[in-house]
Amino acid sequence: MNITIRYFARFREVAGRSSEPFALEDSATVAQAAQALLARYPDLAELLPRSIYAVNRQYVPAETPLREGDELVFIPPMAGGEAPMLPLIKITREPLDRDVIIAAVAHPEAGGIVTFEGVVRNHARGKRIRYLEYEAYAEMAEEQFARIAEEVQQRWSPARIAIWHRVGHLEIGEASVIIVVATPHRAQAFEACKYAIDTLKTTVPIWKKEVAEDGEEWVEG
């Protein structure tokens, strides 16, 4: 699949051009295009997480699939004010980067930034855990993430929220989920973050298999 990426401001300076064709796998998402862009231009590592996305002149979330001939733009913060923030939601097999996720929601008006990080521990219900495996109904899970983010933004406005969840094989000590909420006041951030993880645990189709020293089982809540 071939798309066109257009560059503006700092993106244009780093790329050294105003646009270029980009070849991606069929049905690649905006997030995957961002990874490919970062591989080509590592100097965008600081700017890319603070940018939002537009496909064919419409703002879109990172999980949006791209199509042949699409025009993609990574929009950095604008001089007249920050660009509209979309909820940052992601399901990935890659390790979660806490600093990148925090940077995606941090802004000068945030008086409180609260982070929840779910970490794989070495024991559960009297068993010694070797590792965990997570599986997700990814399309539905991302829709549920978006719904949670929208509810947080409505109830604790103005709030920014990022929800990233990892799937696949996770070793002891690795993060399975990171939720970051930024609000003007700390109390709002704590409340919103707690609401997000509690709701995620009961509504999002993600399953956990515990692989212990004496066997394995899917955990039921």
N, C-alpha and C positions, 0 to 999 in steps of 0.2 A: 504494500500500500504506500502511496506517495502523497504527502501533504506539503504545504508551504508554511514555514514559520517566518513571521515578520518580526523585526526587532525595532525597538524604540529606546531612546535615552541610553541608560547604562548598558542595556542588552546590545544595542547597536554598536556601542563603542567596543565592547568585549568581542563581539562576533566579527567586527570589522566590515559589516555589510548591513543593508536594510532588510534583506530577506534571503532565504535560501530554501531549496527543496530538501525534504527529509524523508527518507525511506524507513518505514516501520512495518512490523508484522501486522497482518490483517487483524482488525478489531482492537488494536492497541489503544490504551486509554491515554488521557491527557497526562496522568501521572507517569506512565511509562515513557511518553514523549519527553517529559521533564527529566527523567533519568538519563535518557539518551542525549539530551541537550547538555546535561551536566558532565557527562562523559566526554563530550566534544569540547566543552568550554568549562574547565574546572574553576576558573576565576569567578563563575557565577554562584559558587557554593553559598556565599553569604546572602546574596540578593534573591535567589530563586525561592527560598522558603517564605519570603515576605511578599511575594507577588501573587496575583490571582490570574485567572485564565479566561480567555475569550476565544470561542470557536465561531467563525463566520459572524463576528461582531456581536456575539451574545455571551454574557458571562455564564460560565459553567463550573461545576465542581470537578475535582481532580479525577473522579472515577468515570467521567464521561468518555464513552468510546468514540474514537475518531473514524472518519470515513475517507475513502479515496477523494482527493481533491480539496479537502478541508483546509481552511486558513486558520492557523493557530497563533495566538499572541500571548506572551507572558507579560503581564502588566505590572510594572513596579509601582510603589507608592507614588502618587501624583502630587505636583507642587501645590495645587489648590486644596489639598486635604487628602487623607488616605483613601485608597480605593475601597469600594464596598467589599466587606469581608464575607466570604461564604464559609459555612461550617467546614472544617477540615476533617474529613473522615477517610479512614483507610484500613483495608485488610491486606496484610502482606505476609510473606514467608521470610522476609528479611528481618534482622534484629532491629528493635525499635530504638531510635535515637532521641533520647529525652530532650537534649538541647535544641534539636531542630524543631521538635513539636512545640516547645515553650516559645521559641522565637517566632513561630507562625502565628501565635495569638497575642504576644506581648505588644503593648503600645503605650505611648506616653500618658494616657489618661487612666491606665489601669493602676488602681491602688492596691489590688490584691490579685495574686496569681496563685492558684491552688492546683497542685498536681497529685493525682492518684496513680500509683504504679503497682500493678499486680505482678508479683514475682513468684516464680516457681520455687517451692520449698522442698526440703528433703524428707518430709514426713507428712502423713495424713491418716487420720483414724487408726492410729496404732501401727501403721505400715511405714517401712522405709522406701521412699520413692526414688527410683532411678532417673526417670525423666517423664515428661508429659507430651501428649500429642493432642493438638487442637484441630478440629474440623469445623467448617462453617458453610452454611448455605449462603454463599458470599453475596449474591445479588439481593436477597431479602435482608441479610444482615446490614448491608450498607444503607438500604432504605430505612431500616429501623434506626441506625445511627443518625441518619439525617433527621428523622422525626424527633429523636431525643434532643439533638442539637437545636432544632427549631423551637421545641418547647422550652429549653433553657433560655434561648434568646428572647422569647416572649415573656417568660416569668421573671427573669432577672435582667431585663434590658437596662443599659446596653451591656451585653455580655458577648464574649468571644469564646468559642469552645473548639477543642480538637479531640477527636476520639480515634485512636489507632489501636488495632488489635492484631496480634500475630497468630498465624496458624502453622500447622506442621509440627516438627520435632523441636521441643524446647528442653534445654538442659537446666539443671538446678541453678538458681540465681539469675536466670534470664527473665526479662519482662514479657508477660503475655499481653498486657493491656496497659496503655497510658492514656489518661484523660487529663487535659489541662483546661482550666477555666480562668479567664481574666475578666474582672469586673472593677468598677470604680472603688468598691469597698470590700474589705476582706470577708465580712460576714456573708455577703452575697456569693462570693467565690466558693466558700466552704459549703454553703447550702446547695448551690448549683452542682458542684462536683459530686457531692454525696447523692443527689438526686440522679445524676447521670449514671453513676456506676450501679446504683441499686436498680434502676430501671433496665439498664443493659442486662444485668444478670437474670432478669425475669422475662424479658421480651425478645431478646436477640437470639436467633438460631445459631448458636455456637456451642460445640460439644467438646468435653475434655475427657481424654483417656489417661488414667494414671497407670504407669508401668512401674510396678513395685518389684522388690526382690523376690516375692513369692507369687507373682502373677500380675495380671492386668485387668482393668475394668473401666467401662464408661461410667463417669460420675453423674448421678442424678441428683438434682437439687431438691 
